[in-house]
Amino acid sequence: MKMRKKSIFSYPGKEIDVAWDGRLCIHIAECGRAVGELFVTGRKPWCLPDTSTTEEVIEVCQRCPSGALTFADKSGNVEQAPDENVVFVSYKGPLFIIGDLELERLHDDSPEIRHRVALCRCGHSSNQPFCDNNHIKAGFTDYGAVGETGTGTVVKGGKLNIRLRQDGPLKITGNMRIVASSGRVAWWGNETALCRCGASEKKPFCDGSHRKIGFSSE
């Protein structure tokens, strides 16, 4: 029987533990480029929590935009949701979303609670709904401009529900702002549908093109 490759790795420390989920990592390298000895490429173990303060470990882990890095503080502190829910439309890449997130998949009894995710918007990920960098192989081209402005809702925070529509878009409800790849805060509101098939003519928003191209989210 073929052995399943290990994907989640733990790095224990005296006061705080770090975990890395290789299924979510897209190698942005916020961790590896952080100053200090916490993460050192090529070293075994790669992560040594005791080389940094608890506060530094938390801060670096929270830089990870995909949520691949998480921590468990042995004093009982847990990661807190940001004050705002933000969707960042990256240049030729995924949607980076931070906030008090509820990721609701089809057929799941309850949503996944997360604070950081990188979600596919090219339609080619083999790890839907998460990005796996297949946008590079697929030659996905979208520069991250945002043409619409939304309803102008200025309320911040609260739950942000991300519902995965079967063979369709990401249906997102809750207070949020959408930031273009240029860094411009472009859209404010509390409900939208974002493309994840890669074919919409009004990216990052859905225009129904998933039906025309026969997009499969499986």
C-alpha positions in Angstrom: 0.0 0.0 0.0 1.3 3.4 -1.0 2.2 5.6 2.1 0.5 9.0 2.2 3.1 11.8 2.3 3.1 13.7 5.6 1.8 17.2 5.1 1.6 18.8 8.6 4.8 19.3 10.6 5.1 20.4 14.2 7.9 22.4 15.8 7.7 22.3 19.6 9.1 25.0 21.8 9.2 25.6 25.6 6.5 28.3 25.5 5.0 28.1 22.1 4.7 25.5 19.3 4.6 26.1 15.6 2.8 24.0 12.9 3.3 24.1 9.2 0.7 22.7 6.8 2.4 22.0 3.5 -1.0 21.6 1.7 -1.6 25.3 2.1 1.9 26.7 1.6 2.5 28.6 -1.6 6.1 29.7 -0.6 5.6 33.5 -0.3 8.6 33.2 2.1 7.4 35.8 4.7 8.8 33.3 7.3 12.1 32.5 5.6 13.0 36.2 5.1 12.1 37.3 8.6 15.1 38.6 10.5 16.4 36.1 13.1 16.9 32.4 13.6 13.3 31.3 13.9 13.1 30.0 10.3 16.3 29.0 8.5 16.1 27.4 5.1 18.1 24.2 4.9 18.4 23.8 8.6 16.9 20.8 10.4 14.7 21.5 12.1 13.7 24.4 9.8 11.8 26.1 12.7 13.2 26.6 16.2 10.6 28.5 18.3 13.0 28.8 21.3 15.4 31.1 19.3 12.8 33.9 19.4 10.4 35.4 22.0 6.8 34.2 22.0 5.7 37.6 20.7 8.1 37.3 17.8 7.0 33.8 16.9 3.3 34.9 16.8 4.1 38.0 14.7 6.1 36.0 12.1 3.5 33.2 11.9 0.7 35.8 11.4 2.7 37.2 8.4 1.9 33.9 6.5 -0.8 34.9 4.0 -2.0 31.4 3.2 -2.5 30.2 6.8 0.0 27.4 6.4 1.8 28.6 9.6 -0.1 28.5 12.9 1.0 28.6 16.5 -0.1 27.2 19.9 0.9 29.4 22.8 1.2 27.3 25.9 0.0 30.1 28.1 -3.4 29.9 26.5 -3.2 32.7 24.0 -4.8 32.0 20.6 -4.7 33.8 17.3 -7.1 36.7 17.3 -9.1 37.8 14.2 -8.0 41.1 12.7 -10.2 44.1 13.3 -11.1 44.3 9.6 -11.9 41.7 6.9 -9.8 42.4 3.9 -9.7 40.7 0.4 -6.4 41.4 -1.4 -6.5 40.7 -5.2 -2.9 39.7 -6.0 -1.1 40.4 -9.3 -1.6 37.2 -11.5 -2.2 35.2 -8.3 -4.7 34.2 -5.7 -7.1 36.1 -3.4 -5.5 36.7 -0.1 -8.2 37.1 2.6 -7.7 38.0 6.2 -10.3 38.4 8.9 -12.7 36.5 11.1 -13.3 33.9 8.4 -15.9 31.1 8.1 -15.0 28.9 5.1 -18.1 27.0 4.2 -17.6 24.0 1.9 -20.2 21.8 0.2 -21.5 18.9 2.3 -19.6 20.0 5.4 -21.5 20.1 8.7 -19.8 23.2 10.0 -17.6 25.9 8.4 -13.8 26.0 8.9 -12.7 28.9 11.1 -9.6 30.6 9.8 -8.0 34.0 9.9 -5.8 33.8 6.8 -6.3 32.1 3.5 -5.0 32.1 -0.1 -7.9 31.1 -2.4 -7.6 30.1 -6.1 -8.9 32.5 -8.7 -7.4 31.0 -11.8 -9.5 27.8 -11.8 -6.5 25.5 -12.1 -5.7 24.6 -8.5 -5.5 20.9 -7.6 -6.3 21.8 -4.0 -9.6 23.8 -4.4 -10.5 26.2 -3.0 -6.9 26.9 -2.0 -4.2 28.2 -4.2 -1.4 25.8 -5.1 0.6 28.0 -7.5 -0.9 26.3 -10.6 -1.7 29.8 -11.9 2.0 30.0 -12.9 1.8 26.8 -15.0 -1.5 27.8 -16.5 -0.3 31.3 -17.5 -3.1 33.0 -15.7 -3.0 36.7 -16.4 -4.9 39.2 -14.4 -3.1 42.2 -12.9 -5.4 42.7 -9.9 -7.3 45.9 -10.9 -10.7 46.4 -9.3 -13.3 48.4 -11.3 -16.3 48.5 -9.0 -16.6 50.4 -5.7 -19.3 48.5 -3.9 -22.0 49.9 -1.6 -19.6 52.0 0.5 -20.4 50.2 3.7 -18.0 51.5 6.4 -18.8 49.1 9.2 -15.7 47.0 10.1 -15.1 43.5 11.5 -17.5 40.7 12.3 -17.8 37.3 10.7 -16.9 37.0 7.1 -18.6 33.9 5.6 -17.1 32.4 2.4 -19.4 30.0 0.8 -18.0 27.8 -2.0 -20.7 27.4 -4.7 -20.7 24.1 -6.6 -18.8 24.7 -9.9 -19.3 28.4 -9.2 -17.9 31.5 -7.5 -17.0 32.4 -3.9 -20.1 33.9 -2.3 -18.9 36.2 0.4 -21.0 37.9 3.0 -20.0 40.1 5.9 -18.2 43.5 6.3 -15.2 43.7 4.0 -13.0 45.8 1.9 -11.3 44.7 -1.3 -7.8 46.0 -2.1 -6.4 46.0 -5.7 -2.9 44.7 -6.3 -1.7 48.3 -6.5 -2.6 48.7 -2.8 -5.7 50.9 -3.5 -8.7 50.2 -1.3 -11.1 49.8 -4.1 -14.4 48.3 -2.9 -16.4 48.4 0.4 -19.5 46.4 1.1 -21.0 43.3 2.8 -21.9 41.0 0.0 -20.3 39.9 -3.3 -19.4 37.0 -5.5 -15.8 36.5 -6.6 -14.6 34.6 -9.6 -12.7 31.4 -9.1 -12.9 29.9 -12.6 -10.5 32.4 -14.1 -12.7 33.3 -17.0 -14.7 36.3 -15.7 -14.4 39.5 -17.8 -14.9 41.7 -14.7 -12.4 40.1 -12.3 -12.2 39.8 -9.4 -16.0 39.6 -9.6 -18.1 36.7 -11.0 -19.9 37.4 -14.3 -21.3 33.9 -14.8 -18.5 32.7 -17.1 -18.1 29.5 -15.0 -21.3 28.2 -16.7 -20.0 29.0 -20.2 -16.7 27.2 -19.8 -18.0 24.3 -17.8 -15.9 25.0 -14.7 -15.6 22.2 -12.2 -14.7 23.0 -8.6 -14.0 19.4 -7.7 
